[in-house]
Amino acid sequence: MNSKKNKVYTSINALLDKLNIADGMTISFHHHLRNGDKVLNLVMTAIASRNIKDIHIAPSGIFPCHEPLVEMMKNQTVTAITTSTFNPGPVPQAISRGVLKNPVRLMTHGGRARAIEQGDLHIDIAFIAAPTSDCEGNLNGTNGPSACGYLSYAYADALCADVVVAVCDNLVDYPAYPIEIPENRIDYILLTDSIGDPAGIVSGTTKVTSDPTKLLIADQTAELIAELGMIKNGFSFQTGASSTSLAVAEKVKRIMQQNHVVGSFALGGIHAYLVQMLQDGLFKALMDTQSFDLESIASARMNKNHIGISASQYASPAAKSCLVDKLDVVILGATEIDENFNVNVITNSAGTIIGASGGHSDCAAGSSLAIVVSNLTKKQYSTVKKRVTTITTPGDTIDAFVTEYGIAVNPRRTDLLNKLKNTSLNLVSISKLREKALSLGAVDARPQTSNRTIGFVEYRDGTIIDTIKAITD
């Protein structure tokens, strides 16, 4: 006699009755739908309506669409947050002003996977936004009307959470395929009208900049990589989706084409420019943790050498091996960098939280060459500080900083400096870059903050490397 339970629920309230959610639980979500996500709000609104308090949410990312959390922080439905991704918006602004009861815990992508797998971040219930599922919970993120790409940041949650719920708007005949997360990891399935809008995955521009200053930075960055002999057969590469980073990718692409170079893999968040490089035969594979645009989602669905990887395989320092340790070159951004090459991408110069580490410090630690690119000044502020407002990535893992006014190589990298001695690159010290910014009228001022700690910055191994204080008006 078949006594298997029916996993599928169509009512969130009936499901919550079954789950017995109680005060003080830890609940996780993933962010692959980015600013188009509807699952976190759906679940947390239903929980809040039950007058449940002191919930610790542990999403892999929080975006402006999650504004309802602000009121839940105020009424103490939510009193703790752990995450590895923030986009600027209402939630980090509220946290910066002390609305959240307990300090936010900011991790790296690899650090989050490590913490979940080692039990340092225990999850009671994981809610996984699933673009496609069957009745038993075989999931994938590459098919369906809400396809968002690979579900990489949810893999650790599905593996380790006490209870795992797939939230789905595309229930298909058994078996669903391909299978990213298998049915034996899924306890329940919530069928809903929509888990989100894939159009919200694209945040900001995903086009190469036309700004002359940023193009100059991209030119210098690509030339630096080439002069160091890094653009060669078998090399690996990661860059973000900012307009400057995309310009670097475009310059590197041209050098590869001119010299008939075929790289091993491109890594991390994937965008259309990396997809095009794969299709042009410039890289043998894409190793994907999330999609930054709709082109990368389509590629993940169609290309067998566009491969989904877990956050643990990507960057966990506790894993038996991980891809960041095989990474040759990474291009990183910065809100601030100081004279010791410490980088801040968490707070702006006014002290407001605008981001989290994501893979920033993971890649800097693992790669052979970690390059930070940025304009020297932003609004009235110098990007180069005497001391950054918040340390995200320690300076001993950053190798070079490229601006429109020259390239600063970390003095600890004497090997790089020796290779660059006879080049035409404009090499300057980072202190000279700060002096240049100040001479242009930019300021190096620390924000006004209170004594209240509202956040802890965790390095990838779980150690606390900085604290964040509440800002004042």
Secondary structure, DSSP 8 states (H G I E B T S, - for coil): -------EES-HHHHHHHHT--TT-EEE---TTGGGB-HHHHHHHHHHTTT---EEE--S-B-GGGTHHHHHHHTTSEEEEEES-B-SSHHHHHHHTT-SSS-EEE-BHHHHHHHHHHTSS--SEEEEEESEE-TT--EESSSSTT--S--GGGHHHHHH-SEEEEEES-B-SSS-SS-SB-GGG-SEEEE-S-SB-GGGG--S--S----HHHHHHHHHHHHHHHHTT-SSTT--EEE-SSHHHHHHHHHHHHHHHHTT--EEEEEEEE-HHHHHHHHTTSEEEEEEEEESSHHHHHHHHH-TTEEE--HHHHH-TTSSS-GGGG--EEEE--SEEETT--EE-SB-TTS-B----BTHHHHHHH-SEEEEE--SEETTEESEESS-SS-SB-GGG--EEEETTEEEE-TT-HHHHHHTTTS---B--HHHHHHHHHHTT-B-----EEEEEEEEEE-TTS-EEEEEEEE--
